[in-house]
Amino acid sequence: MKNVCQVTVVHKEKVNGIKNKLDQKDFSNLLVLGKCFSDFSRIKIFYALETYIS
């Protein structure tokens, strides 16, 4: 068995800084992108369009 550290360290100031940045961001564009990739058929179509060589 490997030696594994059992201590969890949370850097509260870093976590709070990231939370503040995330609260200020608009993720609506990513939401639309996520919906596009939620269907396996759409992913295959995007892949085919991206890799098509004319």
C-alpha positions as CSV (number, residue, x, y, z in Angstrom):
1,M,0.0,0.0,0.0
2,K,1.2,3.5,-0.9
3,N,1.7,6.1,1.8
4,V,-1.1,8.6,1.4
5,C,-1.4,11.9,3.3
6,Q,-4.6,11.9,5.5
7,V,-4.6,15.6,6.1
8,T,-7.0,17.9,4.3
9,V,-6.0,21.5,4.0
10,V,-8.5,24.1,2.8
11,H,-7.1,27.5,1.8
12,K,-10.1,29.6,2.7
13,E,-8.8,32.8,1.2
14,K,-8.2,31.1,-2.2
15,V,-11.6,29.4,-2.1
16,N,-13.4,32.7,-1.2
17,G,-11.5,34.5,-4.0
18,I,-12.6,31.9,-6.6
19,K,-16.2,31.9,-5.3
20,N,-16.3,35.7,-5.8
21,K,-14.9,35.4,-9.3
22,L,-17.5,32.7,-10.2
23,D,-20.3,34.8,-8.8
24,Q,-19.4,37.6,-11.2
25,K,-19.2,35.5,-14.3
26,D,-22.0,34.9,-16.8
27,F,-22.0,31.2,-17.8
28,S,-25.1,31.4,-20.1
29,N,-22.9,30.7,-23.2
30,L,-21.5,27.6,-21.6
31,L,-25.0,26.5,-20.7
32,V,-26.0,26.6,-24.3
33,L,-22.9,24.7,-25.3
34,G,-23.6,22.1,-22.7
35,K,-27.1,21.6,-24.1
36,C,-25.6,21.2,-27.5
37,F,-23.3,18.4,-26.3
38,S,-25.9,16.7,-24.2
39,D,-27.1,14.5,-27.1
40,F,-24.7,11.8,-28.4
41,S,-26.0,12.3,-32.0
42,R,-25.1,16.0,-31.9
43,I,-21.6,15.2,-30.7
44,K,-21.1,12.8,-33.6
45,I,-22.4,15.5,-36.0
46,F,-20.0,18.2,-34.5
47,Y,-17.1,15.7,-34.8
48,A,-17.9,14.9,-38.4
49,L,-18.1,18.6,-39.3
50,E,-14.9,19.4,-37.5
51,T,-12.9,16.6,-39.0
52,Y,-14.3,16.7,-42.5
53,I,-11.6,17.3,-45.1
54,S,-12.8,18.5,-48.5
